[in-house]
């Protein structure tokens, strides 16, 4: 809209009359105003309008990561305070401007895109449309931390529970803790911690925590937060029985197993006993009944459970087991001296009784020897010192355990001993001396002897432990013996350490065959199972000789099967000798049979270039040939006996079968060609000994 004055009568733009201050025109392009004079003449005026360029160059808004800056148009500065821990090195600005363009240095800035380092102040230059410029200095700072938490808190190693909602810290100290002088260990995100006005140093500053304490944490930005620390002390967990007795007999308390064992005198009535006890708990009950020391009675025939309750409500059970001491009424022990550098041998039998039906054992050096069940018991003991410690263990049918330990020495009245000069009494095959008609009056006692480690000698060689009794061939039979031998080699070597491996193998075969049958003379054909001859006997008699070298008669063959043969109840010397030879040869030994007159057959085996005599019928081995024995060749003669030597009569083989050698085998009591002068003097030794029989006299 133009305002104008004219000397003409009217003004028009094209055909439109123009009124000053009223008419509107588009001046984007030039506009021609035509002025008409009063005389009708006209004059054109061309109006050209142009617009001056803008000089605006302000930043009207500025922010970094959502933080809005404060723009000071007077100082042309923009100030921003970023949150704590903001990285200023790489921030993107969002801004608006009235200018035509914005630069930082020579770099054009694009809002929401351009990245700058605001570690130091940054100058933004705004250029107006008219080319003029304006600088804005952007200054960014980082706010101080407002963190003011206690993140960990402990007293004397007890970790507190921090509740960030309620800003409380709770600790329960062990019973008995002195809380008036405790030092707190803590961590915090603040810059300082105080209690009242006192600065707190973790691990140093002590306090009285009887009442709650307020810890004040100050942040870097000066703000604060309170934490209330509440300390309580736990009730006592003590719940031990520290002493227990019945009728003056003090119980043995095992605090690990929580058991109390009381061993009352033999014959004590256990049905109404009153316990005297002390405890660290607040109460003691049996079931629901409160126990009063020195007052409350119980039936202790069976174990009784005492429940102790602590101040903190926890409980502990103690099992009280009352037993009666064992009545060891008879101990018979023999001490026999050995060579100068070897310890003495101690052997004997213990008999004792229990106040209840018990399963019992006798323990020597950690080995338990079975002593039977019931009320009366016996066990055999042995050792290698002049004193012997044994422990009797008993378990009743109710599971009550009893034990008693005793040390026997040569001073004990229940020990009788022999101290002799046996310089050449070198070694034992079995560490047991049997005084057969005094200490062990019966065959049952004799055979129930032990090898080292508590292995029962008689049971070890039971045929059922060696054979399946179903073997069909010599090879199968030998394989069974060999497996048994390897499995028991350690026991055998321990019992007879003086034997070589080859000798031990021969001994195993000897014992295996010895234990197959009870003896039956080959004339007793009416006795069930008696084997006169068997399929092992061949017509080849080349290795079957008389002791004097003459050839014996040849026996016939029979068709007895191996399984039936093994299961025969009775066997004669022919069976023992022939089977022993066959098994020795299967084991790789050179072996032969030896015939003595018309009475007996034995086996010889070649070991280490020396012939040894094996008599499986009698259950013995001599370290020389039968010919050497008959010739009485001077040499040490070693004997090995098995319990079956005494199956029918201990005299059967000693006198008639070794007529020129009896005193070398049995010792005092037998003379050549004669019988025992006094049967009570017969002493049987299991083991090695010498032909110097005068050294054995008097045993």
Secondary structure, 3 states (H helix, E strand, C coil): CCCCCCCCCEEEECCEECCCCCCCCCCCCCEEEEEECCCCCEEEEEECCCCCCCCCCCEEEEEECCEECEEECCCCEEEEEECCCCCCCCEEEEEEECCCEEEECCEECCCCCCEECCCCCEEEEEECCCCCEEEEEEEEEECCCCCCCEEEEEECCEECEEECCCCEEEEEECCCCCHHHEEEEEEECCCEEEECCEECCCCCCEECCCCCEEEEEECCCCCEEEEEEEEEECCCCCCCEEEEEECCEECEEECCCCEEEEEECCCCCCCCEEEEEEECCCEEEECCEECCCCCCEECCCCCEEEEEECCCCCEEEEEEEEEECCEEEEEEEEEECCCCCCCCEEEEEEEEEEEEEEEEEEEECCEEEEEEEEEEEEEEEEECCCCEEEEEEEEECCCCEEEEEEEECCCCCCEEEECCCCCCCCCCCCCCEECCCCCCCCHHHHHCCEEHHHEEHHHHCCHHHHCCCCCCCHHHHHHHHHHHHHHCHHHHHHHCCCCCHHHHHHHHHHHHHHCCCEECCCCCCCCCCCECCCCCCCCCCCCEEECCCCECCCCCCCCCCHHHHHCCCEECHHHHHHHHHHHHHHCCCEEEEEEECCCEEEEEEEECCEEEEEECCCCEEECCCHHHHHCCCCCCCCEEECHHHHCCCCCHHHHCCCCCCHHHHCCCCCCCCCCCCCHHHCCEECCCCCCCHHHCCCC
